[in-house]
Amino acid sequence: QVQLVESGGGLVQAGGSLSLSCAASGSIFSINVMGWYRQAPGKQRELVGAISSGGSTNYADSVKGRFTISRDNAKNTVYLQMNSLKPEDTAVYYCCARLVTAANYWGQGTQVTVSS
């Protein structure tokens, strides 16, 4: 199993920046891809971006050029740097670890609120 603990959410004005962290523990050797998802009220959970064990990244079109995913393998931590935030980025952000078995593990979520 894998345990994920997120931190770093909060309230920020439009145009501002926030950084989220996701620390993984447990069977970390079996993690293939780590990603960030978000879910706004009344909407489905959507992929924000992901990073593979090799460092390849992909992003949702809505955040390209504004958000950056990175990972520190020594700390078993993935980061999401969010710049130029917009009110529509307001959501609960979840960290997800996909194992080589294709099983997914989720963090508890952290609230990001962007005021206009």
C-alpha positions in Angstrom: 0.0 0.0 0.0 0.9 3.6 -0.4 0.1 6.5 1.9 -0.1 10.0 0.5 -0.1 13.2 2.5 -0.8 16.5 0.8 -0.1 20.0 2.1 0.1 23.5 0.9 -3.4 24.5 -0.1 -5.0 27.8 0.9 -6.6 31.0 -0.2 -4.9 33.3 -2.7 -5.9 36.2 -4.9 -6.2 35.8 -8.7 -2.9 36.1 -10.3 -1.1 34.7 -7.3 0.8 31.5 -6.7 0.6 28.4 -4.5 2.7 25.3 -4.1 1.3 21.9 -3.1 3.3 19.0 -1.8 2.5 15.3 -1.7 4.7 13.0 0.4 4.5 9.3 -0.3 5.2 6.5 2.1 4.8 2.7 2.1 5.4 0.7 -1.1 6.9 3.6 -2.9 9.1 1.3 -5.1 5.9 0.2 -6.9 4.8 3.8 -7.9 4.8 4.3 -11.6 3.1 7.6 -12.1 2.1 10.4 -9.7 -0.5 12.9 -10.5 -2.6 15.8 -9.3 -6.3 15.9 -9.8 -8.9 18.4 -8.8 -12.6 18.5 -8.1 -14.6 21.7 -8.0 -18.1 21.8 -6.4 -20.6 20.1 -8.7 -18.0 18.9 -11.2 -16.2 15.7 -11.9 -12.7 15.1 -10.7 -10.3 16.0 -13.5 -6.6 15.4 -14.1 -4.4 18.5 -13.6 -1.1 16.9 -14.5 1.1 13.9 -13.9 4.7 12.9 -13.8 6.2 9.5 -14.5 8.9 7.7 -12.7 11.2 8.8 -15.5 10.3 12.5 -15.1 8.0 12.9 -18.1 5.1 15.2 -17.5 1.7 16.0 -19.0 -0.8 18.7 -18.2 -4.4 19.5 -18.8 -4.8 22.2 -21.4 -6.3 24.5 -18.9 -3.2 24.7 -16.8 -0.4 24.4 -19.3 2.1 27.2 -19.0 0.9 28.0 -15.5 1.3 24.8 -13.4 4.5 22.7 -13.0 4.8 19.3 -11.6 8.1 18.1 -10.2 9.3 15.3 -8.0 12.0 14.7 -5.5 12.7 11.0 -5.5 15.0 11.3 -2.4 12.1 12.7 -0.4 9.4 10.7 -2.1 7.6 13.9 -2.7 5.8 15.4 -5.7 5.1 19.1 -6.0 2.6 21.2 -7.9 3.7 24.8 -8.4 0.7 26.8 -9.5 1.2 30.3 -10.9 -1.1 32.9 -12.4 -4.0 31.3 -10.5 -7.6 32.0 -11.7 -10.9 31.7 -9.8 -11.7 28.7 -12.0 -8.7 26.9 -10.4 -10.7 26.8 -7.1 -11.1 23.1 -6.2 -10.0 20.4 -3.8 -6.7 19.1 -5.2 -5.9 15.4 -4.8 -2.6 13.6 -5.1 -2.7 10.3 -6.8 -0.2 7.5 -7.0 -0.6 4.9 -9.7 1.3 1.7 -9.1 2.8 -0.6 -11.7 -0.1 -2.9 -11.0 -2.4 0.0 -12.1 -3.9 0.3 -8.6 -4.5 3.9 -7.6 -4.0 5.5 -4.2 -5.3 8.9 -3.2 -4.4 11.6 -0.7 -7.0 13.2 1.5 -7.2 16.4 -0.7 -6.3 20.0 0.0 -8.5 23.0 -0.7 -7.3 25.7 -3.1 -9.4 28.8 -3.2 -8.7 31.6 -5.7 -10.5 34.9 -5.1 -11.3 37.3 -7.8 
